[in-house]
Amino acid sequence: MALNRSAEPNATPEALPIGAVGGNEAGRTASFGFREVPLGAKQEMVDDVFHKVADRYDVMNDAMSGGLHRLWKDAMVSRLAPPRGGRRPFSVLDVAGGTGDIAFRIAERADGHARVTVADINGSMLEVGRKRAGTRPFGDRIDFVEANAEDLPFESGRFDAYTIAFGIRNVPRIEKALAEAYRVLRPGGRFLCLEFSAVDVPLLDRIYEAYSFRVIPLMGRIIAGDDDPYRYLVESIAKFPTQERFAQMIREAGFARVDYTNLTGGIAAIHGGWKI
């Protein structure tokens, strides 16, 4: 495995035991990169990271992945396959998608038939997305809402699909975010999550680890003027559950037909499930 995942798959600091939601959180901690911080402090620390990088977020994604993130996002939207017609708009909630990358793809793939709500807890990221929406096809079919993935301000059973790309590892209580995803989906609704994962190709794992810890923070310093946010992002990837562990968490949230597909040797993975 890549990125020093020695703590996996037995436990993750972000999650309660699988299937447990709520409980006594006194004394609980969460991982902020390789640091353990009080559970209640993580969200503010993550917010600070994304306030700092919002204006350069998409540029850095291209630089860090060599443009691969675009292909990965395209693959997730292709798997979603939003319909291009029907009696009503296809309703999608894209969580942690502030700059609009996934929402724009869905709206364009559906020829405007999809209505996408982007929910992000970070106002700076949402502001970037709103500005971009004004220049994109079907930008008027996208709504931007400041919201917490752990406590979504939407009624139960509202959406046909829930997507989240490269965001769930930043949520302090992943199990709560998964429970909320299940709640807001209609019966028959689709859950799709694109996230960095555990490389499963010999040699590639070592190359990827060296690149992540040595090159990406340097890119952050050069391109965005600050390496600390990108050091955190790399560390957060290392602390995220393996593919099998995360798939189990999705099942325990209530989803059926859970599976995952590795991309580029496991550097990223698309996880899917259905609310039956």
C-alpha positions as CSV (number, residue, x, y, z in Angstrom):
1,M,0.0,0.0,0.0
2,A,1.0,3.6,-0.6
3,L,1.4,6.6,1.6
4,N,2.2,4.9,4.9
5,R,-1.2,3.3,5.5
6,S,0.1,1.1,8.3
7,A,-2.9,2.0,10.5
8,E,-5.4,0.6,8.0
9,P,-7.7,-1.2,7.7
10,N,-8.4,-1.8,11.3
11,A,-9.6,1.6,12.3
12,T,-9.7,5.2,11.2
13,P,-9.6,8.2,13.5
14,E,-12.4,9.9,11.6
15,A,-15.0,7.2,12.1
16,L,-16.8,5.6,14.9
17,P,-16.9,1.8,14.8
18,I,-18.6,0.8,11.6
19,G,-22.3,1.3,11.8
20,A,-22.2,3.6,14.9
21,V,-23.6,7.1,14.5
22,G,-23.6,9.5,17.4
23,G,-22.7,8.3,20.8
24,N,-20.5,10.1,23.4
25,E,-18.0,12.2,21.6
26,A,-16.2,13.5,24.6
27,G,-12.5,13.0,24.3
28,R,-12.8,11.8,20.7
29,T,-10.1,12.9,18.2
30,A,-9.9,13.0,14.5
31,S,-6.9,13.0,12.2
32,F,-5.8,16.3,10.6
33,G,-3.2,14.9,8.3
34,F,-0.9,13.0,10.6
35,R,-1.9,15.0,13.7
36,E,-4.6,14.0,16.1
37,V,-6.8,16.9,17.0
38,P,-10.0,17.3,19.1
39,L,-12.9,16.1,16.9
40,G,-14.7,19.4,17.2
41,A,-11.7,21.3,16.0
42,K,-11.1,19.4,12.7
43,Q,-13.8,21.2,10.7
44,E,-12.5,24.7,11.3
45,M,-9.0,23.5,10.5
46,V,-10.1,22.0,7.2
47,D,-12.1,25.1,6.4
48,D,-8.9,27.2,6.9
49,V,-7.1,25.0,4.4
50,F,-9.7,25.4,1.7
51,H,-10.1,29.2,2.3
52,K,-6.4,29.4,1.6
53,V,-6.4,27.3,-1.6
54,A,-9.8,28.2,-3.1
55,D,-8.5,30.6,-5.8
56,R,-5.9,28.1,-7.0
57,Y,-7.6,24.9,-6.2
58,D,-8.4,23.8,-9.8
59,V,-5.0,25.0,-11.1
60,M,-3.3,22.9,-8.4
61,N,-5.5,19.9,-9.2
62,D,-4.2,20.0,-12.8
63,A,-0.6,20.4,-11.7
64,M,-0.7,17.7,-9.0
65,S,-2.4,15.0,-11.1
66,G,-1.1,15.9,-14.5
67,G,-4.7,16.5,-15.6
68,L,-5.7,13.0,-14.5
69,H,-8.3,14.3,-12.1
70,R,-10.3,15.4,-15.2
71,L,-10.4,11.9,-16.5
72,W,-11.3,10.5,-13.1
73,K,-14.2,13.0,-12.8
74,D,-15.4,12.2,-16.3
75,A,-15.4,8.5,-15.4
76,M,-17.5,9.1,-12.3
77,V,-20.1,11.2,-14.3
78,S,-20.1,8.6,-17.0
79,R,-20.9,6.0,-14.4
80,L,-23.7,8.1,-13.1
81,A,-25.1,8.5,-16.6
82,P,-27.6,11.2,-15.8
83,P,-30.7,11.0,-18.1
84,R,-31.1,13.5,-20.9
85,G,-34.9,13.6,-20.7
86,G,-37.9,12.5,-18.6
87,R,-40.9,13.8,-16.9
88,R,-39.0,15.8,-14.3
89,P,-35.4,17.0,-14.0
90,F,-32.8,14.5,-12.6
91,S,-32.0,15.8,-9.2
92,V,-28.4,15.6,-8.0
93,L,-26.7,16.6,-4.8
94,D,-23.0,17.2,-5.2
95,V,-21.4,17.5,-1.8
96,A,-18.0,19.2,-1.2
97,G,-18.1,20.3,-4.8
98,G,-17.7,24.0,-4.3
99,T,-15.9,25.0,-7.4
100,G,-18.4,23.1,-9.6
101,D,-16.2,20.7,-11.4
102,I,-18.6,17.7,-11.0
103,A,-21.8,19.7,-11.2
104,F,-20.8,21.3,-14.5
105,R,-20.0,17.8,-15.9
106,I,-23.4,16.4,-14.8
107,A,-25.4,19.4,-16.2
108,E,-23.6,19.2,-19.5
109,R,-23.8,15.4,-19.7
110,A,-27.6,15.6,-19.1
111,D,-28.1,18.4,-21.7
112,G,-29.5,20.6,-19.0
113,H,-32.1,18.0,-17.9
114,A,-30.3,17.6,-14.5
115,R,-30.8,20.0,-11.6
116,V,-27.6,20.0,-9.5
117,T,-27.3,21.3,-6.0
118,V,-23.7,21.9,-4.9
119,A,-23.4,21.8,-1.1
120,D,-20.1,22.8,0.4
121,I,-19.2,24.0,3.9
122,N,-16.6,26.4,2.6
123,G,-17.9,29.7,1.4
124,S,-14.7,30.6,-0.5
125,M,-14.9,27.4,-2.6
126,L,-18.6,28.1,-3.3
127,E,-17.8,31.7,-4.5
128,V,-15.4,30.3,-7.0
129,G,-18.1,27.9,-8.2
130,R,-20.7,30.6,-8.6
131,K,-18.4,32.7,-10.7
132,R,-17.5,29.8,-12.9
133,A,-21.2,28.9,-13.3
134,G,-21.8,32.3,-15.0
135,T,-19.6,31.2,-17.9
136,R,-20.6,27.5,-18.2
137,P,-23.3,25.8,-20.3
138,F,-26.4,25.1,-18.1
139,G,-24.8,27.1,-15.3
140,D,-28.3,28.3,-14.4
141,R,-29.3,24.7,-13.6
142,I,-26.9,24.6,-10.7
143,D,-27.5,25.9,-7.2
144,F,-24.8,26.6,-4.7
145,V,-25.6,26.1,-1.0
146,E,-23.4,26.4,2.0
147,A,-24.0,23.3,4.1
148,N,-22.3,20.7,6.3
149,A,-22.1,17.2,4.9
150,E,-22.8,15.8,8.4
151,D,-26.1,17.8,8.7
152,L,-27.6,18.5,5.3
153,P,-30.4,21.1,5.2
154,F,-32.5,19.1,2.8
155,E,-35.6,17.0,3.3
156,S,-35.3,13.2,3.3
157,G,-35.7,11.4,0.0
158,R,-35.2,14.5,-2.2
159,F,-32.4,13.6,-4.6
160,D,-32.0,11.0,-7.3
161,A,-28.2,10.9,-6.9
162,Y,-25.6,12.0,-4.4
163,T,-22.0,12.6,-5.6
164,I,-18.9,13.6,-3.7
165,A,-15.4,13.9,-5.2
166,F,-12.2,14.2,-3.2
167,G,-14.2,15.6,-0.3
168,I,-15.3,12.9,2.1
169,R,-11.9,12.3,3.6
170,N,-12.0,15.9,4.9
171,V,-15.3,15.3,6.8
172,P,-14.6,14.9,10.6
173,R,-17.4,12.3,11.0
174,I,-17.5,10.2,7.8
175,E,-20.2,7.9,9.2
176,K,-22.5,10.9,9.7
177,A,-21.9,12.1,6.2
178,L,-22.7,8.6,4.8
179,A,-25.9,8.5,6.9
180,E,-26.9,11.9,5.5
181,A,-26.2,10.7,2.0
182,Y,-28.6,7.8,2.5
183,R,-31.3,10.0,4.1
184,V,-31.5,12.6,1.4
185,L,-31.7,10.0,-1.5
186,R,-34.9,8.7,-2.9
187,P,-35.5,4.9,-2.9
188,G,-33.5,3.8,-5.9
189,G,-31.1,6.7,-5.5
190,R,-27.5,6.4,-6.5
191,F,-24.5,7.2,-4.3
192,L,-21.1,7.8,-6.0
193,C,-17.9,8.8,-4.3
194,L,-14.6,9.6,-6.0
195,E,-11.7,9.6,-3.6
196,F,-8.0,9.0,-3.5
197,S,-7.2,5.5,-2.4
198,A,-4.6,2.8,-1.8
199,V,-2.3,2.1,-4.7
200,D,-2.3,-1.6,-5.5
201,V,0.5,-1.8,-8.1
202,P,4.0,-2.8,-7.0
203,L,6.6,0.0,-7.6
204,L,3.8,2.5,-8.5
205,D,3.0,2.7,-4.8
206,R,6.6,3.8,-3.9
207,I,6.8,6.3,-6.8
208,Y,3.4,7.8,-5.8
209,E,4.4,8.1,-2.2
210,A,7.6,9.8,-3.0
211,Y,5.9,12.1,-5.4
212,S,3.1,12.9,-2.9
213,F,5.3,13.9,0.0
214,R,8.2,15.5,-1.9
215,V,6.8,17.1,-5.0
216,I,3.2,18.1,-4.2
217,P,4.0,20.4,-1.2
218,L,6.7,22.0,-3.3
219,M,4.2,22.6,-6.1
220,G,1.9,24.2,-3.5
221,R,4.6,26.6,-2.4
222,I,5.5,27.6,-6.0
223,I,2.0,27.7,-7.5
224,A,-0.2,28.7,-4.5
225,G,2.4,30.3,-2.4
226,D,1.9,28.0,0.6
227,D,2.9,24.3,1.1
228,D,1.1,23.7,4.4
229,P,-2.4,23.1,2.9
230,Y,-1.0,20.6,0.4
231,R,1.1,18.8,3.0
232,Y,-2.2,18.3,4.9
233,L,-4.0,17.1,1.7
234,V,-1.3,14.5,1.1
235,E,-1.4,13.4,4.7
236,S,-5.2,13.2,4.6
237,I,-5.0,10.8,1.7
238,A,-2.6,8.6,3.7
239,K,-5.1,8.4,6.6
240,F,-8.2,7.7,4.5
241,P,-9.5,4.1,4.7
242,T,-8.5,1.5,2.2
243,Q,-11.0,0.6,-0.6
244,E,-12.4,-2.4,1.3
245,R,-12.7,-0.6,4.6
246,F,-14.5,2.4,3.0
247,A,-16.8,0.0,1.0
248,Q,-17.8,-1.6,4.3
249,M,-18.6,1.8,5.8
250,I,-20.9,2.5,2.9
251,R,-22.7,-0.8,3.4
252,E,-23.1,-0.1,7.1
253,A,-24.7,3.2,6.2
254,G,-27.5,1.2,4.6
255,F,-26.5,1.1,0.9
256,A,-26.9,-2.0,-1.2
257,R,-24.9,-3.3,-4.2
258,V,-21.8,-1.5,-3.0
259,D,-18.7,-1.7,-5.2
260,Y,-15.7,0.2,-6.2
261,T,-13.5,0.6,-9.2
262,N,-9.8,1.5,-9.0
263,L,-8.5,4.2,-11.3
264,T,-4.8,4.5,-12.3
265,G,-3.7,1.6,-10.2
266,G,-5.7,2.6,-7.2
267,I,-4.4,6.2,-6.9
268,A,-8.1,7.0,-6.9
269,A,-11.3,4.9,-6.7
270,I,-15.0,5.3,-7.6
271,H,-17.2,3.9,-4.8
272,G,-20.9,3.3,-5.6
273,G,-24.0,2.1,-3.8
274,W,-27.8,2.2,-4.1
275,K,-30.6,3.1,-1.7
276,I,-32.9,0.2,-2.2
